[in-house]
Amino acid sequence: MLRSQNFILIIPLSLIFLVLQYYGIKYFYDNLSSTTPIEERVPWEAVKLFLSKCEHSGIPVFVIEPSLLRAVREGNRRRVELWNQDYQRSVTFGVIEPGMDLLHLLVSSMSHENYEFWEKNDPDPRGLTIYRRTYRVITTHYMLWVPIQGHTPMLIHLVVFYKRGEYIWHSAGEDRLHKPPFSLSGSPFFSTAGSYSLIDLRAVYIDGVKIQFPNDTFRFLKEIETSEFVECNYTRAYFFYNEYRLDQSKQVELFKRKARQLILLAKQILDSVGVPFWLSSGTCLGWFRQCDLISHTTDVDIGIFITDYREDLIGLLESNGLALIHKFGKVSDSLELSFLFGDIKLDIFFFYTADEYFWNGGTQASTGNKYKYIFPPFKLCWTEFLDLWIRVPCPAAPYILANYGPKWMIPNKKWDWKHSPNNVIENGQWPKEEWDEVIQLYE
């Protein structure tokens, strides 16, 4: 009986001892591992690890980091070694619509190598129209790093591109609501949304690692400089059409189809000779205000910097079916061209730069009076308009406000180009002896 009682007492004591032993050993190893420093890989070793994980996960990433892109495009190991010796705050890769499962497989694989990650998701802008405002959520950015106490780690930044017709697009990485753990504010792939021409990839092998990058490297690097993309504001358009009825008459729909054909034709011609242009005047207002053409207009307006003017520009447009109907001004002052495409007019306004503003000119044919339209300085960004990849002034709001004033949201069917614009000033008169040169009518 005594022996049985001792046995019953020994069993729980043994269990308690085993539990204490387990937690003691676990505490020892946990503390041991926490004091063991994690070593951060040098940039090239981190790149090789990341690329190997991507290949194993079936994700066709490509280099878009400008410094590394320049180093690898010739397949020169020495160039990569020099790149590796410089301090690299981050290295950026791109991938085009790889699929969520593959991305999660990659992140999981990198986490086994002590990498932590940050993931950004955004609304998918594709398919949004003035009629449809619903969207799905897509993954757009990943940031991976090895946590090093007291030290900002080198970041691996993966940008997820999506196809949108004739171009690829990525969202901005900056997010006020979902802030990343580290900032890449100096990166063109992080600060703003961007868009690029469709790309072909080529590959080189360095240190036995396959590295893919854009085949036309020079074009890609050039496009980085002007890649910023702005989405049309469909919320604003929705409120506009909630206030002002959307005209869906056959006449208006016919005008819109013809106007789109004209914009597409002008785009094909000007793109082919490398002349950048943007939506201007009423066409720009239609994009900004209602994500559409203004139904009561009868023309299309575009802007071109005078520095991009070419002597053969008129001939190029005429040889592609556009009929010149008037030419006002001259290259040195207030040049303006108008063409006819069927019954739709294309107005091309040439912009000049002054010390503190940009401007374009206007001419009244009957009097020779000159007018000047003053805009705050702007750059060009990309947008999607009528399913076309096209440029707009950026930022657009000051441009619109300058031209149309504070009532730009209210349609004006009695627009007078000489007096209605908010930014127009009289600019003298052409000397009569120059009229044959500066006022040319072909109608």
Legacy VTK file of the C-alpha trace (Angstrom):
# vtk DataFile Version 3.0
C-alpha trace
ASCII
DATASET POLYDATA
POINTS 443 float
0.000 0.000 0.000
2.832 2.391 0.887
4.637 1.451 -2.322
1.530 2.322 -4.385
1.217 5.690 -2.680
4.884 6.484 -3.418
4.376 5.536 -7.060
1.364 7.814 -7.353
3.398 10.669 -5.858
6.429 10.103 -8.124
4.443 10.289 -11.383
3.243 13.929 -11.058
6.612 15.024 -9.696
8.321 13.474 -12.711
5.930 15.196 -15.070
6.544 18.532 -13.389
10.299 17.968 -13.655
10.039 17.145 -17.370
7.947 20.239 -18.057
10.407 22.443 -16.164
13.283 20.814 -18.024
11.581 21.414 -21.394
10.961 25.090 -20.711
14.432 25.517 -19.278
16.055 24.078 -22.383
13.716 26.134 -24.617
14.557 29.307 -22.693
18.265 28.571 -23.069
18.071 28.042 -26.821
15.723 30.976 -27.347
18.155 33.252 -25.588
21.060 31.672 -27.430
19.402 32.284 -30.815
18.373 35.826 -29.887
21.946 36.752 -29.104
23.254 35.179 -32.278
23.531 38.048 -34.779
21.943 37.693 -38.203
24.462 38.589 -40.852
23.285 40.742 -43.728
24.426 39.611 -47.146
26.450 41.932 -49.315
24.325 43.363 -52.169
25.415 40.939 -54.885
24.936 37.907 -52.652
21.468 39.170 -51.713
20.648 39.635 -55.399
21.792 36.116 -56.247
19.766 34.649 -53.390
16.657 36.572 -54.444
17.007 35.598 -58.106
17.494 31.938 -57.239
14.369 31.988 -55.062
12.414 33.668 -57.869
13.534 31.070 -60.399
12.636 28.258 -58.005
9.218 29.852 -57.423
8.597 30.307 -61.157
8.534 34.112 -61.055
10.204 35.802 -64.087
11.571 38.901 -62.362
13.760 41.391 -64.193
16.175 44.105 -63.085
14.871 47.667 -63.191
17.207 49.242 -60.623
19.091 51.757 -62.845
22.520 51.251 -61.256
22.345 47.435 -61.421
20.709 47.545 -64.868
23.668 49.478 -66.256
26.042 46.983 -64.628
24.435 43.799 -65.959
23.302 44.838 -69.444
26.697 43.916 -70.936
27.055 40.729 -68.907
30.296 42.106 -67.482
31.165 40.573 -64.113
33.641 43.355 -63.363
30.881 45.960 -63.661
28.790 43.978 -61.191
31.736 43.749 -58.778
32.118 47.523 -58.881
28.386 47.906 -58.274
28.660 45.527 -55.317
31.412 47.610 -53.733
29.253 50.745 -53.593
26.774 51.307 -50.801
23.378 50.089 -51.994
20.390 51.304 -50.032
18.025 49.235 -52.152
17.782 47.164 -55.317
14.600 47.045 -57.390
13.154 44.304 -59.570
10.016 44.138 -61.642
7.610 41.378 -62.561
4.534 41.438 -64.792
1.347 39.910 -63.312
2.907 36.769 -61.779
-0.123 35.635 -59.771
-0.745 35.755 -56.032
0.155 32.126 -55.320
3.618 32.496 -56.827
4.250 35.751 -54.967
3.310 34.157 -51.656
5.545 31.184 -52.445
8.448 33.570 -53.054
7.867 35.483 -49.820
7.632 32.252 -47.862
10.883 31.043 -49.396
12.665 34.303 -48.534
11.361 34.189 -44.966
13.321 30.951 -44.478
16.438 33.029 -45.189
15.617 35.439 -42.325
13.914 38.010 -44.576
10.934 39.961 -43.364
8.520 41.504 -45.823
5.998 44.284 -46.399
3.222 43.898 -48.941
1.108 46.618 -50.541
-2.265 46.119 -52.195
-4.177 48.630 -54.298
-7.475 48.903 -56.140
-7.147 47.648 -59.709
-7.823 50.696 -61.938
-8.360 48.613 -65.064
-11.922 48.549 -66.208
-12.980 51.653 -64.282
-15.237 53.940 -66.323
-17.738 56.710 -65.701
-20.348 53.931 -65.629
-18.487 51.415 -63.474
-16.807 52.269 -60.177
-16.290 48.830 -58.636
-12.846 47.280 -58.499
-10.863 44.364 -57.189
-7.699 44.519 -55.098
-4.307 43.600 -56.551
-0.825 43.223 -55.059
1.481 45.982 -56.282
4.663 46.139 -54.173
6.830 43.968 -51.955
9.679 45.074 -49.761
12.045 42.446 -48.284
14.869 42.898 -45.809
16.943 41.165 -43.166
16.299 42.862 -39.792
19.556 44.222 -38.396
19.378 45.906 -34.995
20.570 49.504 -35.036
21.140 49.448 -38.783
18.973 50.287 -41.810
19.110 47.162 -43.959
19.450 46.951 -47.703
15.976 46.576 -49.184
14.895 44.321 -52.005
11.997 46.071 -53.703
9.745 44.100 -56.042
7.420 46.151 -58.246
4.434 44.291 -59.686
3.507 45.628 -63.136
0.155 45.118 -64.856
-0.636 45.256 -68.566
-2.974 48.008 -69.682
-3.340 47.885 -73.454
-0.164 49.182 -75.088
1.734 49.765 -71.846
2.544 48.347 -68.426
1.644 50.172 -65.228
2.617 50.115 -61.559
1.053 51.879 -58.610
2.790 54.224 -56.189
4.487 52.559 -53.228
3.885 55.473 -50.873
0.721 54.968 -48.866
-0.602 57.264 -46.130
-2.896 54.581 -44.751
-0.475 51.663 -44.967
2.946 53.147 -44.439
5.938 50.979 -45.335
8.526 50.253 -42.646
11.190 51.990 -44.725
10.967 54.860 -47.183
12.136 54.690 -50.775
11.029 58.230 -51.550
13.928 58.763 -53.947
12.949 55.809 -56.107
10.970 56.529 -59.295
9.271 53.159 -58.824
8.002 54.023 -55.353
7.166 57.726 -55.085
4.554 57.807 -57.842
2.608 55.495 -60.111
4.393 54.886 -63.410
3.903 53.504 -66.901
6.228 52.105 -69.549
6.133 50.756 -73.070
5.665 47.007 -73.349
9.063 45.385 -72.905
10.930 42.381 -74.215
13.410 40.717 -71.879
16.892 39.392 -72.480
19.047 37.357 -70.107
22.689 37.064 -69.126
24.404 34.671 -66.736
26.769 36.067 -64.126
28.187 33.820 -61.391
25.907 31.101 -62.700
22.808 33.190 -62.005
20.295 34.056 -64.737
19.538 37.774 -64.766
16.748 39.164 -66.929
16.384 42.827 -67.873
14.676 44.986 -70.538
16.170 44.268 -73.950
15.998 47.927 -75.001
17.829 49.118 -71.920
18.432 52.647 -73.193
14.742 53.217 -73.925
13.713 51.859 -70.523
16.205 54.070 -68.676
14.984 57.065 -70.693
11.349 56.281 -69.924
12.088 56.248 -66.187
12.626 60.012 -66.358
9.078 60.655 -67.649
7.205 57.623 -66.343
4.893 59.292 -63.817
1.269 58.232 -64.297
-1.914 59.933 -63.076
-5.253 58.172 -63.045
-8.369 59.903 -64.286
-10.557 60.817 -61.315
-13.700 58.750 -61.879
-15.154 59.888 -58.571
-15.059 63.483 -59.808
-16.557 62.376 -63.126
-19.349 60.546 -61.309
-20.292 63.659 -59.343
-20.096 65.782 -62.495
-22.539 63.558 -64.363
-24.710 63.332 -61.290
-25.071 67.112 -61.569
-25.070 67.438 -65.371
-26.785 64.824 -67.500
-24.595 62.587 -69.642
-25.523 63.185 -73.284
-25.729 59.784 -74.967
-27.359 60.900 -78.195
-26.259 59.315 -81.474
-24.804 62.627 -82.618
-22.606 62.931 -79.543
-21.521 59.278 -79.694
-20.568 59.752 -83.365
-18.501 62.844 -82.495
-16.707 60.957 -79.727
-15.829 58.061 -82.036
-14.444 60.430 -84.665
-12.560 62.487 -82.085
-10.970 59.355 -80.646
-9.888 58.285 -84.139
-8.330 61.711 -84.624
-6.452 61.569 -81.296
-5.219 58.066 -82.120
-4.029 59.150 -85.575
-2.228 62.206 -84.188
-0.658 60.022 -81.516
0.592 57.472 -84.055
2.115 60.189 -86.256
3.735 62.219 -83.478
4.946 59.165 -81.557
6.588 57.823 -84.709
8.820 60.914 -84.947
9.371 61.344 -81.203
7.343 64.534 -80.738
5.758 64.501 -77.272
2.338 66.129 -76.996
-0.387 66.408 -74.377
-4.113 66.973 -74.101
-4.737 70.691 -73.909
-7.578 73.211 -73.566
-11.078 71.695 -73.809
-9.830 68.170 -74.427
-7.738 68.351 -71.265
-10.688 69.793 -69.333
-12.867 66.888 -70.490
-10.306 64.376 -69.235
-9.783 66.145 -65.911
-13.413 66.940 -65.143
-15.385 64.035 -66.563
-12.902 61.431 -67.892
-14.428 61.915 -71.332
-14.699 64.299 -74.249
-16.913 67.329 -73.743
-20.032 66.583 -75.752
-20.740 70.129 -76.999
-17.230 70.715 -78.400
-16.388 70.163 -82.068
-12.624 69.826 -82.003
-9.604 68.203 -80.368
-6.873 70.267 -78.669
-3.289 69.220 -78.053
-0.169 71.032 -76.877
3.455 70.727 -78.020
6.495 72.568 -76.692
7.933 74.797 -79.408
11.329 73.207 -78.781
9.873 69.971 -80.213
8.640 71.612 -83.430
9.912 70.036 -86.653
10.023 71.656 -90.076
8.472 68.559 -91.625
5.629 68.365 -89.090
2.958 69.842 -91.366
3.948 67.545 -94.224
3.853 64.502 -91.946
0.341 65.291 -90.755
-0.931 66.111 -94.249
0.515 62.922 -95.718
-1.530 60.960 -93.170
-4.889 62.429 -94.085
-5.004 65.673 -92.088
-5.752 68.819 -94.084
-4.118 72.063 -92.925
-6.819 74.757 -92.630
-4.852 77.522 -90.953
-1.413 78.451 -89.691
-1.055 81.391 -87.327
2.104 82.966 -85.936
5.627 81.754 -86.527
8.077 79.459 -84.815
9.582 82.316 -82.792
6.212 83.665 -81.641
2.655 82.341 -81.109
2.680 79.428 -83.561
-0.654 77.634 -83.902
-1.762 75.002 -86.425
-5.225 73.691 -87.242
-6.046 70.619 -89.332
-9.262 69.013 -90.457
-9.947 65.282 -90.208
-13.294 64.697 -91.857
-15.464 67.214 -90.029
-13.411 67.231 -86.791
-10.769 69.922 -86.217
-7.390 69.351 -84.576
-5.879 72.442 -82.935
-2.182 72.285 -82.096
-1.021 74.925 -79.642
2.727 75.449 -79.323
3.963 76.396 -75.856
6.821 78.738 -75.017
8.719 79.080 -71.749
9.351 82.309 -69.887
11.219 82.794 -66.610
8.238 82.073 -64.355
5.514 80.715 -66.624
4.642 78.879 -69.834
2.458 80.391 -72.529
0.862 79.817 -75.894
-0.386 82.387 -78.354
-3.540 83.109 -80.312
-4.205 85.223 -83.388
-7.410 86.830 -84.660
-7.338 86.468 -88.450
-9.558 89.456 -89.246
-7.620 92.015 -87.181
-4.149 90.576 -86.635
-4.656 90.976 -82.888
-2.465 88.733 -80.739
-3.409 87.013 -77.482
-1.358 85.267 -74.868
-2.470 82.455 -72.536
-0.361 82.138 -69.397
0.086 78.876 -67.455
2.097 77.965 -64.361
5.089 75.734 -65.235
4.231 72.066 -65.577
5.738 68.765 -66.597
4.122 65.929 -68.512
2.659 62.776 -67.019
0.938 59.798 -68.561
-2.700 58.868 -68.221
-5.280 56.654 -69.891
-7.952 58.476 -71.868
-10.453 56.824 -74.217
-8.368 53.640 -73.803
-5.329 55.493 -75.138
-1.989 55.915 -73.350
-1.455 59.629 -73.575
0.180 62.608 -71.846
-1.414 65.369 -69.790
0.020 68.420 -67.981
1.180 67.539 -64.508
0.003 68.665 -62.043
-3.179 69.163 -64.023
-5.262 71.115 -61.491
-3.241 74.395 -61.753
-3.291 74.069 -65.546
-7.078 73.729 -65.589
-7.592 76.478 -63.007
-5.350 78.868 -64.965
-7.271 78.294 -68.200
-10.841 77.980 -66.906
-10.861 79.723 -63.550
-12.667 78.639 -60.374
-15.875 77.675 -62.251
-14.227 74.977 -64.350
-16.708 72.356 -63.107
-19.604 74.236 -64.736
-20.097 73.557 -68.479
-19.861 76.693 -70.650
-21.483 76.357 -74.071
-20.797 80.004 -74.981
-17.012 79.818 -74.761
-15.163 82.660 -76.530
-11.486 81.906 -77.081
-10.575 85.640 -76.993
-12.327 86.586 -73.758
-13.546 83.544 -71.811
-10.202 82.018 -70.760
-9.153 83.012 -67.262
-5.508 83.357 -68.346
-5.812 85.359 -71.582
-4.165 88.755 -72.039
-3.895 90.964 -75.096
-0.472 90.742 -76.688
-0.351 93.490 -79.294
-0.947 93.152 -83.026
0.942 91.601 -85.891
2.464 94.196 -88.253
0.489 94.237 -91.503
3.591 93.552 -93.535
3.851 90.174 -91.748
0.242 89.103 -92.234
0.983 86.960 -95.272
3.406 84.972 -93.116
1.582 84.853 -89.770
-2.049 84.591 -90.944
-2.404 81.768 -93.432
-5.901 80.437 -94.140
-6.578 77.380 -96.314
-10.310 76.850 -95.804
LINES 1 444
443 0 1 2 3 4 5 6 7 8 9 10 11 12 13 14 15 16 17 18 19 20 21 22 23 24 25 26 27 28 29 30 31 32 33 34 35 36 37 38 39 40 41 42 43 44 45 46 47 48 49 50 51 52 53 54 55 56 57 58 59 60 61 62 63 64 65 66 67 68 69 70 71 72 73 74 75 76 77 78 79 80 81 82 83 84 85 86 87 88 89 90 91 92 93 94 95 96 97 98 99 100 101 102 103 104 105 106 107 108 109 110 111 112 113 114 115 116 117 118 119 120 121 122 123 124 125 126 127 128 129 130 131 132 133 134 135 136 137 138 139 140 141 142 143 144 145 146 147 148 149 150 151 152 153 154 155 156 157 158 159 160 161 162 163 164 165 166 167 168 169 170 171 172 173 174 175 176 177 178 179 180 181 182 183 184 185 186 187 188 189 190 191 192 193 194 195 196 197 198 199 200 201 202 203 204 205 206 207 208 209 210 211 212 213 214 215 216 217 218 219 220 221 222 223 224 225 226 227 228 229 230 231 232 233 234 235 236 237 238 239 240 241 242 243 244 245 246 247 248 249 250 251 252 253 254 255 256 257 258 259 260 261 262 263 264 265 266 267 268 269 270 271 272 273 274 275 276 277 278 279 280 281 282 283 284 285 286 287 288 289 290 291 292 293 294 295 296 297 298 299 300 301 302 303 304 305 306 307 308 309 310 311 312 313 314 315 316 317 318 319 320 321 322 323 324 325 326 327 328 329 330 331 332 333 334 335 336 337 338 339 340 341 342 343 344 345 346 347 348 349 350 351 352 353 354 355 356 357 358 359 360 361 362 363 364 365 366 367 368 369 370 371 372 373 374 375 376 377 378 379 380 381 382 383 384 385 386 387 388 389 390 391 392 393 394 395 396 397 398 399 400 401 402 403 404 405 406 407 408 409 410 411 412 413 414 415 416 417 418 419 420 421 422 423 424 425 426 427 428 429 430 431 432 433 434 435 436 437 438 439 440 441 442
